[in-house]
Amino acid sequence: MKSYIPKILIILVLILSGCADRSLFTNPTDPGLGGVYTIISGELVGTLSKSKSPYYATSDIKIGAGTILTIEAGTIIFFKETAGLNIYGGLRALGTKENPIVFRGVSDVWEGIHSTESTDSLIFIFCRIIDVYLPIGSSLKYGAIDVRNANLLIKNCYFSNNYSHNGGGLSLANCNAEVINSIFDSNDVLDYGGAILSQNSSNKIINNIFYKNYSSTLGGGIVLVDPVYEEIQNNIFFDNFSYFGDRRIHLMSGDSTNVFEQYNYMDPDSLNPLFISSTDFHLQQNSICKDAGNPSPEFNDMDGSRNDQGAYGGPGGNW
């Protein structure tokens, strides 16, 4: 059973280059990168700089109400098994195509990113969120990223091999979110929403890939509960699984007229969208998902052609 550690061990103020001590990886519980790392824990403000990366969160880290933490492109944060990131203020995780930001566990297990009543918006661009594990018995039940009552942008991000009770990759409640040009691959849940669980929210879910996500109960891809307004288009849903409900987009409760869904690839008759490979989700030239998204010019690919469905289509798909 994973325990949740609220105690603040160290309060760090990291501005620009940061001020934490650097240490060598010297024992089996460390990530073992063969170099130096920076220990972080407790409350953080300012900037986590790439120059101090990789970071090792030895207990929960926190962004306090009224503050904003910026994470520079190329930063890697390893979390101890019982550690996570709790956001009460705002976050700017601003990776790039060449230098993504990576959130992962020391032993491929950690407690994820959680935000309730944040005082500012949360932005994740070119981030990789990997190996969150919230098993039966954990006090945490929702999402590798779990956001409530916030404005959220997720763009060009990758969610893989995360496990929770609900919303394996992403859990949203009372949110206004944009989830664009991102990949949800092999995320699992015990209950609802292998990739995404959205409750009482207003979201744009555009040009993403949902592949091999799994629910032991309901909805392998996206589960919607009492949607305020959900715009879901130009996505690829392929090879997701659940024992009950629609394995792609399942409306659990609420008004279906609040769900605007179109131009999605819904793996009809198990036809293959023809990714380059099981790890490279670019489309082969003869894929039926090429030029199959919304034909409106605002959704055009970078070269001006009609939208390709999936994470590499549309104006933000060149990554």
RODO-657541 format. One record per residue (C-alpha): residue number from 1; residue in three letters; x, y negated, z negated; chain. Coordinates in steps of 0.5 Angstrom, whole numbers, plus 500, padded with zeros to 3 digits. Each point is the difference from the previous one (the first is absolute). Layout:
RODO-657541
+-----+-----+-----+-----+-----+----+
!   i !  aa !  c1 !  c2 !  c3 ! ch !
+-----+-----+-----+-----+-----+----+
! NUM ! ALA !   X !   Y !   Z !  A !
...
+-----+-----+-----+-----+-----+----+
END
This chain:
RODO-657541
+-----+-----+-----+-----+-----+----+
!   i !  aa !  c1 !  c2 !  c3 ! ch !
+-----+-----+-----+-----+-----+----+
!   1 ! MET ! 500 ! 500 ! 500 !  A !
!   2 ! LYS ! 503 ! 493 ! 502 !  A !
!   3 ! SER ! 499 ! 495 ! 494 !  A !
!   4 ! TYR ! 499 ! 493 ! 501 !  A !
!   5 ! ILE ! 505 ! 495 ! 497 !  A !
!   6 ! PRO ! 498 ! 493 ! 499 !  A !
!   7 ! LYS ! 506 ! 498 ! 495 !  A !
!   8 ! ILE ! 504 ! 494 ! 503 !  A !
!   9 ! LEU ! 507 ! 502 ! 499 !  A !
!  10 ! ILE ! 504 ! 495 ! 504 !  A !
!  11 ! ILE ! 497 ! 493 ! 502 !  A !
!  12 ! LEU ! 504 ! 498 ! 506 !  A !
!  13 ! VAL ! 500 ! 493 ! 504 !  A !
!  14 ! LEU ! 502 ! 502 ! 507 !  A !
!  15 ! ILE ! 501 ! 494 ! 504 !  A !
!  16 ! LEU ! 503 ! 500 ! 507 !  A !
!  17 ! SER ! 506 ! 505 ! 499 !  A !
!  18 ! GLY ! 498 ! 503 ! 493 !  A !
!  19 ! CYS ! 503 ! 501 ! 494 !  A !
!  20 ! ALA ! 500 ! 507 ! 498 !  A !
!  21 ! ASP ! 506 ! 504 ! 498 !  A !
!  22 ! ARG ! 502 ! 505 ! 505 !  A !
!  23 ! SER ! 502 ! 507 ! 498 !  A !
!  24 ! LEU ! 502 ! 506 ! 504 !  A !
!  25 ! PHE ! 496 ! 507 ! 501 !  A !
!  26 ! THR ! 503 ! 504 ! 495 !  A !
!  27 ! ASN ! 495 ! 505 ! 497 !  A !
!  28 ! PRO ! 495 ! 505 ! 503 !  A !
!  29 ! THR ! 494 ! 496 ! 499 !  A !
!  30 ! ASP ! 503 ! 494 ! 504 !  A !
!  31 ! PRO ! 498 ! 500 ! 508 !  A !
!  32 ! GLY ! 507 ! 502 ! 502 !  A !
!  33 ! LEU ! 501 ! 495 ! 505 !  A !
!  34 ! GLY ! 508 ! 501 ! 499 !  A !
!  35 ! GLY ! 500 ! 492 ! 499 !  A !
!  36 ! VAL ! 498 ! 495 ! 495 !  A !
!  37 ! TYR ! 493 ! 498 ! 498 !  A !
!  38 ! THR ! 496 ! 495 ! 496 !  A !
!  39 ! ILE ! 496 ! 502 ! 494 !  A !
!  40 ! ILE ! 493 ! 496 ! 499 !  A !
!  41 ! SER ! 494 ! 500 ! 496 !  A !
!  42 ! GLY ! 495 ! 496 ! 496 !  A !
!  43 ! GLU ! 498 ! 493 ! 503 !  A !
!  44 ! LEU ! 503 ! 498 ! 506 !  A !
!  45 ! VAL ! 499 ! 493 ! 504 !  A !
!  46 ! GLY ! 504 ! 497 ! 506 !  A !
!  47 ! THR ! 503 ! 504 ! 505 !  A !
!  48 ! LEU ! 503 ! 507 ! 500 !  A !
!  49 ! SER ! 506 ! 499 ! 505 !  A !
!  50 ! LYS ! 502 ! 505 ! 505 !  A !
!  51 ! SER ! 507 ! 499 ! 497 !  A !
!  52 ! LYS ! 499 ! 503 ! 494 !  A !
!  53 ! SER ! 496 ! 506 ! 503 !  A !
!  54 ! PRO ! 499 ! 506 ! 499 !  A !
!  55 ! TYR ! 496 ! 498 ! 493 !  A !
!  56 ! TYR ! 498 ! 506 ! 495 !  A !
!  57 ! ALA ! 494 ! 498 ! 496 !  A !
!  58 ! THR ! 501 ! 504 ! 494 !  A !
!  59 ! SER ! 493 ! 498 ! 497 !  A !
!  60 ! ASP ! 494 ! 496 ! 502 !  A !
!  61 ! ILE ! 502 ! 494 ! 504 !  A !
!  62 ! LYS ! 495 ! 494 ! 499 !  A !
!  63 ! ILE ! 498 ! 494 ! 504 !  A !
!  64 ! GLY ! 496 ! 495 ! 495 !  A !
!  65 ! ALA ! 494 ! 496 ! 501 !  A !
!  66 ! GLY ! 502 ! 493 ! 504 !  A !
!  67 ! THR ! 507 ! 503 ! 502 !  A !
!  68 ! ILE ! 502 ! 503 ! 507 !  A !
!  69 ! LEU ! 505 ! 505 ! 502 !  A !
!  70 ! THR ! 503 ! 500 ! 507 !  A !
!  71 ! ILE ! 504 ! 506 ! 502 !  A !
!  72 ! GLU ! 505 ! 499 ! 506 !  A !
!  73 ! ALA ! 501 ! 504 ! 506 !  A !
!  74 ! GLY ! 504 ! 506 ! 499 !  A !
!  75 ! THR ! 499 ! 501 ! 493 !  A !
!  76 ! ILE ! 499 ! 507 ! 497 !  A !
!  77 ! ILE ! 497 ! 501 ! 493 !  A !
!  78 ! PHE ! 500 ! 507 ! 497 !  A !
!  79 ! PHE ! 495 ! 501 ! 494 !  A !
!  80 ! LYS ! 501 ! 505 ! 494 !  A !
!  81 ! GLU ! 495 ! 505 ! 500 !  A !
!  82 ! THR ! 496 ! 497 ! 495 !  A !
!  83 ! ALA ! 501 ! 493 ! 503 !  A !
!  84 ! GLY ! 496 ! 495 ! 505 !  A !
!  85 ! LEU ! 498 ! 493 ! 502 !  A !
!  86 ! ASN ! 495 ! 496 ! 496 !  A !
!  87 ! ILE ! 498 ! 494 ! 504 !  A !
!  88 ! TYR ! 496 ! 495 ! 496 !  A !
!  89 ! GLY ! 502 ! 494 ! 504 !  A !
!  90 ! GLY ! 502 ! 500 ! 507 !  A !
!  91 ! LEU ! 505 ! 504 ! 505 !  A !
!  92 ! ARG ! 504 ! 498 ! 506 !  A !
!  93 ! ALA ! 503 ! 507 ! 503 !  A !
!  94 ! LEU ! 503 ! 497 ! 506 !  A !
!  95 ! GLY ! 504 ! 506 ! 504 !  A !
!  96 ! THR ! 501 ! 500 ! 507 !  A !
!  97 ! LYS ! 501 ! 505 ! 506 !  A !
!  98 ! GLU ! 507 ! 501 ! 499 !  A !
!  99 ! ASN ! 500 ! 499 ! 493 !  A !
! 100 ! PRO ! 494 ! 503 ! 496 !  A !
! 101 ! ILE ! 499 ! 500 ! 493 !  A !
! 102 ! VAL ! 499 ! 507 ! 497 !  A !
! 103 ! PHE ! 496 ! 501 ! 493 !  A !
! 104 ! ARG ! 502 ! 508 ! 498 !  A !
! 105 ! GLY ! 501 ! 504 ! 494 !  A !
! 106 ! VAL ! 507 ! 502 ! 497 !  A !
! 107 ! SER ! 497 ! 508 ! 501 !  A !
! 108 ! ASP ! 495 ! 499 ! 505 !  A !
! 109 ! VAL ! 495 ! 498 ! 495 !  A !
! 110 ! TRP ! 498 ! 493 ! 497 !  A !
! 111 ! GLU ! 494 ! 497 ! 498 !  A !
! 112 ! GLY ! 498 ! 495 ! 505 !  A !
! 113 ! ILE ! 498 ! 493 ! 501 !  A !
! 114 ! HIS ! 494 ! 497 ! 496 !  A !
! 115 ! SER ! 497 ! 493 ! 500 !  A !
! 116 ! THR ! 494 ! 498 ! 496 !  A !
! 117 ! GLU ! 497 ! 493 ! 500 !  A !
! 118 ! SER ! 506 ! 497 ! 503 !  A !
! 119 ! THR ! 501 ! 492 ! 500 !  A !
! 120 ! ASP ! 503 ! 500 ! 507 !  A !
! 121 ! SER ! 500 ! 504 ! 507 !  A !
! 122 ! LEU ! 504 ! 506 ! 501 !  A !
! 123 ! ILE ! 504 ! 501 ! 507 !  A !
! 124 ! PHE ! 503 ! 507 ! 502 !  A !
! 125 ! ILE ! 504 ! 499 ! 507 !  A !
! 126 ! PHE ! 504 ! 505 ! 502 !  A !
! 127 ! CYS ! 500 ! 504 ! 494 !  A !
! 128 ! ARG ! 501 ! 508 ! 499 !  A !
! 129 ! ILE ! 496 ! 503 ! 494 !  A !
! 130 ! ILE ! 502 ! 507 ! 499 !  A !
! 131 ! ASP ! 499 ! 506 ! 495 !  A !
! 132 ! VAL ! 495 ! 497 ! 495 !  A !
! 133 ! TYR ! 497 ! 505 ! 495 !  A !
! 134 ! LEU ! 494 ! 499 ! 496 !  A !
! 135 ! PRO ! 498 ! 507 ! 498 !  A !
! 136 ! ILE ! 494 ! 503 ! 496 !  A !
! 137 ! GLY ! 501 ! 498 ! 493 !  A !
! 138 ! SER ! 503 ! 493 ! 502 !  A !
! 139 ! SER ! 497 ! 494 ! 497 !  A !
! 140 ! LEU ! 501 ! 497 ! 507 !  A !
! 141 ! LYS ! 495 ! 502 ! 505 !  A !
! 142 ! TYR ! 500 ! 496 ! 506 !  A !
! 143 ! GLY ! 505 ! 499 ! 506 !  A !
! 144 ! ALA ! 507 ! 499 ! 501 !  A !
! 145 ! ILE ! 498 ! 493 ! 501 !  A !
! 146 ! ASP ! 494 ! 498 ! 496 !  A !
! 147 ! VAL ! 497 ! 493 ! 500 !  A !
! 148 ! ARG ! 494 ! 497 ! 497 !  A !
! 149 ! ASN ! 497 ! 493 ! 501 !  A !
! 150 ! ALA ! 506 ! 497 ! 504 !  A !
! 151 ! ASN ! 501 ! 498 ! 507 !  A !
! 152 ! LEU ! 505 ! 505 ! 503 !  A !
! 153 ! LEU ! 504 ! 501 ! 507 !  A !
! 154 ! ILE ! 503 ! 506 ! 502 !  A !
! 155 ! LYS ! 504 ! 500 ! 507 !  A !
! 156 ! ASN ! 505 ! 505 ! 503 !  A !
! 157 ! CYS ! 500 ! 504 ! 494 !  A !
! 158 ! TYR ! 501 ! 507 ! 499 !  A !
! 159 ! PHE ! 496 ! 505 ! 495 !  A !
! 160 ! SER ! 503 ! 507 ! 499 !  A !
! 161 ! ASN ! 499 ! 506 ! 495 !  A !
! 162 ! ASN ! 496 ! 496 ! 495 !  A !
! 163 ! TYR ! 496 ! 504 ! 495 !  A !
! 164 ! SER ! 494 ! 497 ! 496 !  A !
! 165 ! HIS ! 493 ! 501 ! 498 !  A !
! 166 ! ASN ! 497 ! 495 ! 504 !  A !
! 167 ! GLY ! 503 ! 496 ! 506 !  A !
! 168 ! GLY ! 506 ! 504 ! 502 !  A !
! 169 ! GLY ! 504 ! 494 ! 503 !  A !
! 170 ! LEU ! 496 ! 494 ! 498 !  A !
! 171 ! SER ! 494 ! 499 ! 496 !  A !
! 172 ! LEU ! 496 ! 493 ! 500 !  A !
! 173 ! ALA ! 494 ! 498 ! 496 !  A !
! 174 ! ASN ! 497 ! 493 ! 500 !  A !
! 175 ! CYS ! 506 ! 498 ! 505 !  A !
! 176 ! ASN ! 501 ! 496 ! 507 !  A !
! 177 ! ALA ! 505 ! 504 ! 503 !  A !
! 178 ! GLU ! 503 ! 500 ! 507 !  A !
! 179 ! VAL ! 503 ! 507 ! 502 !  A !
! 180 ! ILE ! 504 ! 499 ! 506 !  A !
! 181 ! ASN ! 505 ! 504 ! 505 !  A !
! 182 ! SER ! 501 ! 505 ! 494 !  A !
! 183 ! ILE ! 501 ! 508 ! 499 !  A !
! 184 ! PHE ! 497 ! 504 ! 495 !  A !
! 185 ! ASP ! 503 ! 507 ! 501 !  A !
! 186 ! SER ! 499 ! 506 ! 495 !  A !
! 187 ! ASN ! 497 ! 497 ! 494 !  A !
! 188 ! ASP ! 495 ! 504 ! 496 !  A !
! 189 ! VAL ! 495 ! 499 ! 495 !  A !
! 190 ! LEU ! 496 ! 505 ! 495 !  A !
! 191 ! ASP ! 493 ! 496 ! 501 !  A !
! 192 ! TYR ! 499 ! 494 ! 505 !  A !
! 193 ! GLY ! 504 ! 497 ! 506 !  A !
! 194 ! GLY ! 506 ! 504 ! 502 !  A !
! 195 ! ALA ! 503 ! 493 ! 503 !  A !
! 196 ! ILE ! 496 ! 495 ! 498 !  A !
! 197 ! LEU ! 494 ! 499 ! 495 !  A !
! 198 ! SER ! 496 ! 493 ! 500 !  A !
! 199 ! GLN ! 495 ! 498 ! 495 !  A !
! 200 ! ASN ! 496 ! 493 ! 501 !  A !
! 201 ! SER ! 505 ! 497 ! 504 !  A !
! 202 ! SER ! 501 ! 496 ! 507 !  A !
! 203 ! ASN ! 505 ! 503 ! 504 !  A !
! 204 ! LYS ! 503 ! 500 ! 507 !  A !
! 205 ! ILE ! 503 ! 507 ! 501 !  A !
! 206 ! ILE ! 503 ! 499 ! 507 !  A !
! 207 ! ASN ! 505 ! 504 ! 504 !  A !
! 208 ! ASN ! 503 ! 505 ! 495 !  A !
! 209 ! ILE ! 501 ! 507 ! 501 !  A !
! 210 ! PHE ! 497 ! 505 ! 495 !  A !
! 211 ! TYR ! 503 ! 507 ! 501 !  A !
! 212 ! LYS ! 500 ! 506 ! 495 !  A !
! 213 ! ASN ! 497 ! 497 ! 494 !  A !
! 214 ! TYR ! 496 ! 505 ! 496 !  A !
! 215 ! SER ! 495 ! 500 ! 495 !  A !
! 216 ! SER ! 498 ! 506 ! 495 !  A !
! 217 ! THR ! 493 ! 497 ! 500 !  A !
! 218 ! LEU ! 497 ! 494 ! 504 !  A !
! 219 ! GLY ! 503 ! 496 ! 506 !  A !
! 220 ! GLY ! 507 ! 502 ! 503 !  A !
! 221 ! GLY ! 501 ! 493 ! 503 !  A !
! 222 ! ILE ! 496 ! 494 ! 498 !  A !
! 223 ! VAL ! 494 ! 500 ! 494 !  A !
! 224 ! LEU ! 496 ! 494 ! 500 !  A !
! 225 ! VAL ! 496 ! 498 ! 494 !  A !
! 226 ! ASP ! 495 ! 495 ! 500 !  A !
! 227 ! PRO ! 503 ! 496 ! 505 !  A !
! 228 ! VAL ! 500 ! 492 ! 501 !  A !
! 229 ! TYR ! 502 ! 500 ! 507 !  A !
! 230 ! GLU ! 505 ! 505 ! 503 !  A !
! 231 ! GLU ! 503 ! 499 ! 507 !  A !
! 232 ! ILE ! 504 ! 506 ! 502 !  A !
! 233 ! GLN ! 502 ! 500 ! 507 !  A !
! 234 ! ASN ! 506 ! 503 ! 505 !  A !
! 235 ! ASN ! 502 ! 505 ! 495 !  A !
! 236 ! ILE ! 502 ! 507 ! 501 !  A !
! 237 ! PHE ! 497 ! 506 ! 495 !  A !
! 238 ! PHE ! 503 ! 506 ! 502 !  A !
! 239 ! ASP ! 501 ! 507 ! 496 !  A !
! 240 ! ASN ! 497 ! 497 ! 493 !  A !
! 241 ! PHE ! 496 ! 505 ! 496 !  A !
! 242 ! SER ! 495 ! 500 ! 494 !  A !
! 243 ! TYR ! 496 ! 506 ! 498 !  A !
! 244 ! PHE ! 494 ! 495 ! 500 !  A !
! 245 ! GLY ! 497 ! 494 ! 504 !  A !
! 246 ! ASP ! 503 ! 497 ! 506 !  A !
! 247 ! ARG ! 508 ! 501 ! 500 !  A !
! 248 ! ARG ! 501 ! 494 ! 504 !  A !
! 249 ! ILE ! 495 ! 494 ! 497 !  A !
! 250 ! HIS ! 495 ! 502 ! 495 !  A !
! 251 ! LEU ! 495 ! 495 ! 497 !  A !
! 252 ! MET ! 499 ! 503 ! 493 !  A !
! 253 ! SER ! 494 ! 494 ! 498 !  A !
! 254 ! GLY ! 498 ! 493 ! 503 !  A !
! 255 ! ASP ! 497 ! 497 ! 506 !  A !
! 256 ! SER ! 503 ! 503 ! 506 !  A !
! 257 ! THR ! 499 ! 493 ! 504 !  A !
! 258 ! ASN ! 506 ! 498 ! 496 !  A !
! 259 ! VAL ! 504 ! 504 ! 503 !  A !
! 260 ! PHE ! 503 ! 498 ! 507 !  A !
! 261 ! GLU ! 503 ! 506 ! 503 !  A !
! 262 ! GLN ! 503 ! 500 ! 508 !  A !
! 263 ! TYR ! 505 ! 502 ! 504 !  A !
! 264 ! ASN ! 503 ! 505 ! 496 !  A !
! 265 ! TYR ! 503 ! 507 ! 502 !  A !
! 266 ! MET ! 496 ! 505 ! 496 !  A !
! 267 ! ASP ! 504 ! 506 ! 502 !  A !
! 268 ! PRO ! 494 ! 503 ! 504 !  A !
! 269 ! ASP ! 500 ! 507 ! 501 !  A !
! 270 ! SER ! 507 ! 500 ! 497 !  A !
! 271 ! LEU ! 503 ! 497 ! 506 !  A !
! 272 ! ASN ! 507 ! 498 ! 498 !  A !
! 273 ! PRO ! 502 ! 493 ! 501 !  A !
! 274 ! LEU ! 507 ! 502 ! 502 !  A !
! 275 ! PHE ! 504 ! 496 ! 495 !  A !
! 276 ! ILE ! 508 ! 501 ! 502 !  A !
! 277 ! SER ! 501 ! 505 ! 494 !  A !
! 278 ! SER ! 497 ! 501 ! 493 !  A !
! 279 ! THR ! 504 ! 495 ! 497 !  A !
! 280 ! ASP ! 500 ! 495 ! 506 !  A !
! 281 ! PHE ! 493 ! 497 ! 501 !  A !
! 282 ! HIS ! 502 ! 496 ! 506 !  A !
! 283 ! LEU ! 495 ! 503 ! 506 !  A !
! 284 ! GLN ! 503 ! 504 ! 506 !  A !
! 285 ! GLN ! 498 ! 496 ! 507 !  A !
! 286 ! ASN ! 495 ! 505 ! 501 !  A !
! 287 ! SER ! 496 ! 499 ! 494 !  A !
! 288 ! ILE ! 493 ! 499 ! 500 !  A !
! 289 ! CYS ! 501 ! 495 ! 495 !  A !
! 290 ! LYS ! 503 ! 495 ! 505 !  A !
! 291 ! ASP ! 496 ! 494 ! 502 !  A !
! 292 ! ALA ! 494 ! 503 ! 496 !  A !
! 293 ! GLY ! 500 ! 495 ! 494 !  A !
! 294 ! ASN ! 495 ! 493 ! 500 !  A !
! 295 ! PRO ! 501 ! 497 ! 507 !  A !
! 296 ! SER ! 499 ! 493 ! 497 !  A !
! 297 ! PRO ! 507 ! 496 ! 502 !  A !
! 298 ! GLU ! 501 ! 498 ! 492 !  A !
! 299 ! PHE ! 501 ! 508 ! 499 !  A !
! 300 ! ASN ! 505 ! 500 ! 506 !  A !
! 301 ! ASP ! 507 ! 504 ! 499 !  A !
! 302 ! MET ! 506 ! 496 ! 500 !  A !
! 303 ! ASP ! 501 ! 501 ! 508 !  A !
! 304 ! GLY ! 493 ! 497 ! 501 !  A !
! 305 ! SER ! 497 ! 507 ! 502 !  A !
! 306 ! ARG ! 494 ! 502 ! 497 !  A !
! 307 ! ASN ! 500 ! 502 ! 493 !  A !
! 308 ! ASP ! 503 ! 507 ! 498 !  A !
! 309 ! GLN ! 497 ! 504 ! 495 !  A !
! 310 ! GLY ! 504 ! 501 ! 494 !  A !
! 311 ! ALA ! 505 ! 497 ! 496 !  A !
! 312 ! TYR ! 505 ! 498 ! 506 !  A !
! 313 ! GLY ! 494 ! 496 ! 503 !  A !
! 314 ! GLY ! 498 ! 493 ! 500 !  A !
! 315 ! PRO ! 503 ! 494 ! 499 !  A !
! 316 ! GLY ! 504 ! 502 ! 494 !  A !
! 317 ! GLY ! 502 ! 507 ! 503 !  A !
! 318 ! ASN ! 507 ! 499 ! 502 !  A !
! 319 ! TRP ! 503 ! 504 ! 494 !  A !
+-----+-----+-----+-----+-----+----+
END
